[in-house]
């Protein structure tokens, strides 16, 4: 049976950094993304070297379990920090116990008096992968940085520079970065530019700078390619110009901040077997998609349809070895399904505890083979309970996205395979809302303004969810140059799963008696 082994360190989020009240009990939450309901697992550590398994009752009070599932407990007190280790099976087979199966969890430490807490996000089930020797003497480093950017006092700025290293002190405003290659013949010069990416005076030559060479987002560490593949740069046919795009998130509208953050690329002259590439899957960056306010849960999906992969992928297909799921502030879950015809294959990636503050690029445990004619469906789940108006798709941090940046080999010309709801269908929807629901929508308004003109109710939110799930698509099936593959990309049918994967079976012996938790969550076992 697979087990989780946790080590309590001051940097891991499992350490208790203040012992001023250590004569009281210390609790550490394990395995749950949120403390929202009964049944979440807790560990109880006292000053003596013992460990108790407990749950949170319906009234938020701790209940000691009759059965202990956290084993091999060891601890050490050093420099006012308690460090400890324990192990627990992924699936204990006991009622109410959390089954550990996704990659990302939030681990929270809290003192019994509640006067000190700490939280860290960590990928518990990180696959064991071969890490190539990127530190050898023949490995060189190329840094691509912004140049003393005076960050505007605006909530969202995309800053482009021509010509993950985050400048100290600016960690809170650098949201994500991408390096784009300018897809021109090698002899073409691209005018130098540094300024807002969407400024009206931006030189038009940069429109061809579309191929992603590298990316970083908040919470990510360095991404290391597998031994068989590498991102190709340079050579006689390679235009020397690249563009660095930095998304500054400045909700406090701070002024006077200067930033020179950028990316560090480690490279070698010795080529690997395969040239790698990056492809965008999911929803277009457009206000055609929206999430109603006050929703506990609402899902949107973006599609890479078989018509696009049939044109953009070679006969032998591609192998996806890395994945970076991406939403903004209201995203809580994200996953990508893989279809071959109408048959569902194993998922490409899933995060049931998604956080916009932990957007690491994850190496997959095994490369996923995608063939021409396959479909890839990127789905994001959102929660807008704290928002009073609709959230639309867009570039601002207060807008939303639903994207999976996949790393693959061999490199192909297909760069973007994303969708949105069909434009004509959306026009008809807003006309319906005006005529039959008496909403202030109008053909004279843009997508964003029309969504904002609707007075949202649960019924209207459900109508829009049904619209997205059943309407045809408008597709972006784009090359690295930004040009679309030939074809008509409106009114495309949504690919559907007709033969889903069977639900995963738990390796629990259902014929044996299992120890049950206290049904009442009250009594002598309560921790006062």
N, C-alpha and C positions, 0 to 999 in steps of 0.2 A: 504494500500500500504506500503510495507516495505521501511524503510528509513535508511540512513547512518547518524550516529551522530559522528562528529569528534571533538576532544578536542585538542586544541593547547597547548602543554606543551614543555618545553625545551628539554625533552627527546624523544618526539614523532616525531620530525622533522617538526612540524607545527609552532614552535615558531620562531620568528625573534630575534636573539641574539645580534644584533647590532643596536642601534638607533641613530647612528651619523648622519644619513640622513633621519630620520623619518619624516621630513617635506615633503618628497617625498612620492609617493604612494608605497605601499607594495603589492606584488602579491604572491599568494600561489597556486601552481598547485595541483589539486585533481583528483584522479581516473584514471590517465593515466600512462602507463609504460614508454612511451618515448615521447619527444616533437619532432615529426617528420612530422606532417601534420596539416592542418587546422582542426578545430572542437574539439580540446581538451579543456576541461573546465578549466577556471581559476576563482579565486575569487580575487576581488579587495578590499583592506581595506585601508581607509584613516585615518587620525588622528581623524576624527570625527567618532562616532559610527554608521557607515553605512556599508553595504556590497553590492557589485555589481557583477553580473554574467557576464562573458566575455568569448570570444573565441580567439584563435590565428588565425589570418588571413593568407592568402596564402603567404604573404610577411613577416610573422613573427611578425606582428603588432597586438596589442590588439584591439578587437572590443567589445564594451559593448552590451550585449544582450537586446532585447526588453522585454524579459520575465525573471523574477527572480525565480530561482529554489533553491537557497541556502537560507534557512530560519533560524529563531531562533538564529540569530547572537548575541553573547555576547563576551565582551572582558574585559581584565583587564591588566593594566600596573603595573609591579612590578619589581624592581631591574633591570631596563633597559631591561626587557623582556616583550614582549606583549604576553599574553595568551588569546586564544579565542576558542569559540565553535560555531558550526553551524550544521545544518542537511540538508540532501538532499535525495530525493527518489532514490532508486536504479535505476529505469528507469523513467525518466521524461516524456517520450513519445514525446519529441521535436526533430526535425531533427538535426542531428549533435551532439547530446548529447551522452556522453559515458555511456553505460549500465554497471553498476557495477555488476559483476556476478562471477568473479573468486576470489580465496583466497588471492593472493599476489599482492600488488601494491607498486609502488615507489612514495612517497610523497616528493615533492621538494619545498622548500621555497627560494624565491629570492627577493632581493631588486630591486626597479625600476631602479636604476642606474647600476645594474648588478655587483656590487662590492662585494657582499657577497651572497653565496648560501649554501644550506645544503640539504641533502637527507637522508631518512631513508626508509628501507623496512619494511612493516608491513602486517600482515594477517588481513584484514578488517573484513571478514565474518567468524570469529572464532565461531564455534558452542558452545552453552551453554551446558556444560557437567558436570555431577556430579564428583567432585574431592574428592577422598578418603582422609581420615585423615592420611597423611604420616608423620605428625609431632608429633604424640603421643609418650608417654614415651617408649612404647614397640617397637618403630621403631629404628633399629640400622643401622649404616653406615659402609660399607666396601669400602675402597679406594684401587684402583688398579692403580699404577703409574709406569711410567718409572723411572729409577734410574740414574739421573745425566748424561743424554745422551749428548755427544758432537756431536751436529748436524753436519753431513758432509757438506762441501762446494760444494754440488751438488744440481741440480734443484729438483730432486725427490728422496726421501729416504723412504722406508717402514721399520720401526724399530720394532723388536719384543722383548718383555720382558716377562719372566715367573715369576712366583712367586705366567658431564663435569666439570675435575679439570684442567684448563689450567694455567700453571705457568705464573705469571705476567711477562710481557715483551716478551713473546713468542706467543702472539695471532696471529701475522702475519705469522707464519711459521707452526703452527699446523693446518693442513687442515681437517683431520678427524681421528677418532679412533674407534677401534672395540675390544671387548673382546670375545675371542673364548674359548670354553670348549674343553678339550682334551678327546675325546670319547674312553676311555679305561676302563677296569674293575677297581674297586677302589683300588686294591692292586698294580697296575702298577705304577712304578716311571718314571717320564719324566725328562731327564737330564736338568739341569738349562742352560738357554741360554739367552744372551742379545746381539743383533747385527742386521745387515741387514737381513730382512726376507727372501731374496732370495740368501743369501750367499752360496757358494759351500760347506763350512764347517759346515753348520747348521745341527744339529743332525736330523736324519731322523724320529725320534719318533714324532716330532712336526707335521708331515704331517697329523696326526689324529686329530689335534686341529682345527676343522672345524665348530663346531656348534656355531653360534653367540648367545652370552648372552646379549650383550648391544652394542650400537653404538652411536656415536656422530659425527656431521659434522659442519663445519663453519657456524655460525649464529644461531645454534640451542640452545634452552634453555632446561631445564630439561623435560623429558618425564614422564608422570604419567599414570600408568596403570588404566584401569577401575576397579570398585569395584569387579567385578566378576572374574577377572583373574590376575595372577601374573607369573613372570618368575621363574621357580623352580631352586633352587641351593641347594647343600648339600644333606644329607641323606646317608644311609648305602651303597647305590649302586652308589654313585656319586664319580667319580675320583676327587681328590682335586686340580688338576693342570688346570690352565687357561693360555691363552696367550694374552697379550695386544699388538695390532698392531697399531702403530702411523704412519700416513702419514705426513711427513715433506715436505712442499712446500717451497723451498728456491731459487726462480728464480734469486735473486741478488747474489747468491753464497756466502752468509755471512759465516764467520768462527768465531770460538770462542764462539758460542752460546751453552749454556748448558740447558737442559730441563728435567723436572721431571713431566710432565703433565700426566693425567690419568683420570679415571672415578670413580665417587662415586656412589655406589649402596646402596639404602635404602631398608632394608628388615625387615621382621617380621617372627616370629616363627609360627604364626597362618596362616595356609594355606587357600587360597581362593578356590572358587568352581572349577575353571579351571586352568590347567597348560597352560601357553602361550608359543609361539615360534616365531621365526623370519624366514622369507623365502625370498630368492632373486629371483626377476622376471626381465626379460629384456634380454639384450644382454650379451653374454659371454665377459669376459675380454680378447679379442683377437684382433690381427691386421688383422684378416680376414675381418673386417668391416672398411669402410673408408668414408671420406667426402671430396669431391673435393674442391679445393681452389676457392676463389672469388665467393662463392655462397651466395646470399641474404637469401635463405632458402633451406634446404635439410633435409629430414626426414629419420630416421632409426627406425626400429621396431624389438623388441625381443619378442619371443613367448613362452608362457607356454602352450603346446599343450594338447589336450584332452587325448592323449595316456599316458601322464605323470601323469596328475591329476587322471586318472582312476586307476593308480597303487599306487599313493602316498597318496591319501586322503581316509579317512574312508567313509563308506556308508552315514553317517549323515552329512558329509562335515565339513568345518571349517568356522569360523566367523572372518573376518578381521576387526580390529578396529583401526589400525594405519597404516600410510603410510609415507615413506620418499623417495621422488623423487631425483634422483642423476644424474647429468652430470658434465662435467668439464667446461672449459672456454668458449666454443663456443655454449653451449646449451642456447636456448632462450624460449622454451616451452617444456612441458612434460605432458603426460597423460597416463592413463591405462584404456583400454576397457575390458569389461567383456562379454563373449559370452557363451550362453548355446545352443549347437548345432550350428545352423546358425543364431540364433536370438540374437540381441544385447540387453543387459541389461544396466541399468544405469551405468555410468562410476564409476570406483573405486576412482580415484583421478585425478585432472587436475590442472595445473598451467600455465596460459597463460603469466605470467610475471616472468618466472623462473630466478633465480639468483644463481650462485654457491656460493655466499657469504651469502645466507639465506636458508640453507638446514635443516629446522626444521622438526622433526618428528611430523606429524599432526594426531591428533585424528579425526576419521571420525565422522560425525554427527550421523550416524547409522551404526552398524556393517553390513558388506556385507557378505552374505551367499554364499559360493563357494562350489559346489558339485563335486563329481568325474565325469570326462568327460567334465567339463567346460574348457573354454580357457580364458587366460588372456594375453592381448596384450599391451606391454609397448612401447610407441612411443615417440621419442624425435625429436625436430626440432632444427636445428643448423644454425648458420650464420658464414661463413668463409670469409667475404669480405676483412678482413685485412690480410689474410694468402696467401702466394705465392706458397705454396706446399700443398700436400694432408695431411689431418689429419687422423690418423689411430686410431683404438681402442687400449687401453693399460692402464698401471698404471700411467704413468707420467701425470702431470697436463697439459702438452701440448698435450697429447693424449686425447681421448674421451671415455666416458662411457654412458650407458643408462640403468639405474637400478631403480627398486622400491623395497625398503626393507619394506616388509609388516609385521605387528605385528598381530598375530591371536591366536585363541584358538579353540579347544584343540590342544596341541602340537602333531605333527606327525613326522615321520622320513624323510619326504621330506624337504630338506634344500635349494636346488637350482633347479630352473626350468627356464632355459635360453637357448637361441639359437644363432646360427650364420648361415651364408649362407653355404650351403652344400659344403664340401671341393672339391669333384670331379667337381662340377659345376664351382667353382672358378678357378680351374686349366684350365678348358676348356676356360674360359673367358680370362685368361692371354695368352693362346695359340692363341686365336682369335685376341687379340690386337697386338700380334707380327706378325702374318701372314698377316692380312688384314689392320691393321692400322699402320704397320711398327714401332711399339713401341719397346723399348729395354727391354721387359719382357722376362723372361726365366724360365724354370723349375728348373734351378740351384739356383734361387733366392728365398728368403723367401717372405711371404705375404707383409710385410712392404716395402721391397726393390722393389718388383714388382709394387706396387702402386706408389712409388716414381719415378719409371722409366717412367711413363706415362706422356706425355705432354698434360695437361688437357685443353679441349675446352668445350664450352657449349654442343655440340653434344655428346662428350664422357661422360660428367657428366650425361646427360640424359640417355644414354645407361646403365650406372652403376645403376642409380636409378631404371630403369626398371628391371635390373637383380635382385636386392634385393627384389623387390615387387613380382616377379613371380617365383623365384627359390626355390627348396626344401631346407629343413633345416637340420643342424646338431645340435642335442639337448644335453644339459646337464640336465639330470633328475637324480639328485644326492641325496644320503642320507647324514646324518650328518657326517658320517665317511669319506665322500669323494668318496665312491664307488657309481657307478651308479646302478639304478634299473635295473633288468634283461630286456633284449630286445635289438633290433637293432635300434640305435638312429641316423642313417644317412638316408638321402633321405626322410625326413619326410615332408608331405604336409603342406603348410601354411593354417591355419584356416581362412576362409573368412566370412564376414558378408553378409548374403543374405537378412536378414530382419532387416534393421537399425531402430534405435529409431527415431520417428518423431522429427523434429526440435522443440525446445522449443518455445511456443507461448508467445508473449509479452502481458501483461495485459493492453493494450492501446485501447482506443475506437477509431477505425479508422474512424468512421462515423462523429466524431466531428472535427471541424477545429482546427488545432494546430498552435501555433505561430511559424512562420518561422524566421530563422536568416537572417540578411542582406545578400542578395545573392552576392553582389559585394565585401563585406568585406572592403568597402571604404566609405568615407563620413564624416559627422560631428561627428559620434560616435567613430572615431578612437582616441585612447589614444596616444598622441604624446610623 
